[in-house]
């Protein structure tokens, strides 16, 4: 008999009258997160049958642009780390890290 478990992550999106996100909250009870507010969510899901990425990209209308730039930079850095761990491709991971550094420099995120 299998001892499999399930875990659930929920994202709640509150929309305005024009269906623009006003508020985002997320819950991951196994991680101790309960209805935490966020200004942006980027979710990628791999469809192995179609061999393509399905995406949900949401941000609230009051998400500051400077925070969005920082969010993207941190996401790119995290994706670089994940790519390296998942593939073991050190050379490409180093190239991706160089791009992350370039991205941060051009957006003046790092002084």
C-alpha positions in Angstrom: 0.0 0.0 0.0 1.3 3.5 -0.9 2.0 6.1 1.7 1.5 9.0 -0.8 0.5 12.4 0.5 -0.9 15.4 -1.2 -0.2 19.1 -0.6 -2.1 22.1 -1.9 -1.0 25.6 -2.8 -3.8 28.1 -3.4 -3.7 31.5 -5.1 -6.7 33.7 -4.6 -7.2 36.6 -7.1 -9.5 39.5 -6.2 -10.5 41.4 -9.4 -11.9 44.9 -9.9 -14.9 45.6 -12.2 -12.6 45.4 -15.3 -11.2 42.0 -14.2 -7.8 43.6 -13.3 -6.2 42.0 -10.2 -6.6 44.2 -7.2 -5.4 41.7 -4.6 -3.5 38.5 -4.6 -3.2 36.1 -1.7 -1.6 32.7 -1.4 -1.9 29.8 1.0 0.5 26.8 1.5 -0.5 25.3 4.8 2.3 22.7 4.7 4.7 25.6 4.5 3.0 27.6 7.2 1.6 30.2 4.9 -2.0 31.3 5.3 -3.6 34.0 3.0 -0.4 35.9 2.6 -0.7 39.0 0.4 1.4 39.4 -2.7 1.7 41.9 -5.5 2.7 39.4 -8.2 2.6 35.7 -9.1 4.4 34.0 -12.0 3.4 30.4 -12.4 4.8 28.0 -15.0 3.5 24.5 -15.5 5.1 22.0 -17.9 2.6 20.2 -20.1 4.6 17.0 -20.9 2.1 15.8 -23.5 2.2 19.0 -25.6 5.9 19.7 -24.7 5.1 23.3 -23.8 4.9 25.6 -20.8 1.5 26.8 -19.6 1.8 30.1 -17.7 -0.2 32.3 -15.4 1.4 35.8 -14.9 -0.5 38.1 -12.6 0.3 41.3 -10.8 -1.9 43.8 -9.0 -2.5 47.2 -10.5 -0.7 48.8 -7.7 2.5 46.8 -8.1 5.3 49.3 -8.2 7.5 49.2 -11.3 10.7 49.2 -9.3 9.5 46.2 -7.3 8.5 44.4 -10.5 12.0 44.9 -11.9 13.4 43.5 -8.6 10.9 40.6 -8.7 12.0 39.7 -12.2 15.6 39.8 -11.3 15.2 37.6 -8.3 13.0 35.2 -10.4 15.7 34.9 -13.1 18.4 34.2 -10.4 16.2 31.5 -8.8 15.5 30.0 -12.3 19.3 29.9 -12.9 19.9 28.1 -9.6 17.0 25.7 -10.4 18.3 25.1 -13.9 21.8 24.2 -12.6 20.4 21.8 -9.9 18.0 20.2 -12.4 20.4 19.7 -15.3 23.9 19.8 -13.9 24.8 22.1 -16.8 27.4 24.3 -15.1 28.4 26.1 -18.3 24.9 27.3 -19.2 24.1 28.1 -15.6 27.2 30.4 -15.6 26.0 32.0 -18.8 22.6 32.6 -17.2 24.2 34.1 -14.1 26.1 36.5 -16.3 22.8 37.6 -17.9 21.3 38.0 -14.4 24.2 40.3 -13.5 23.8 42.2 -16.8 20.1 42.5 -16.2 20.6 43.9 -12.6 23.3 46.3 -13.9 21.2 47.7 -16.7 18.2 48.2 -14.4 20.5 49.7 -11.8 19.4 47.2 -9.2 22.9 46.7 -7.9 25.1 49.7 -7.4 
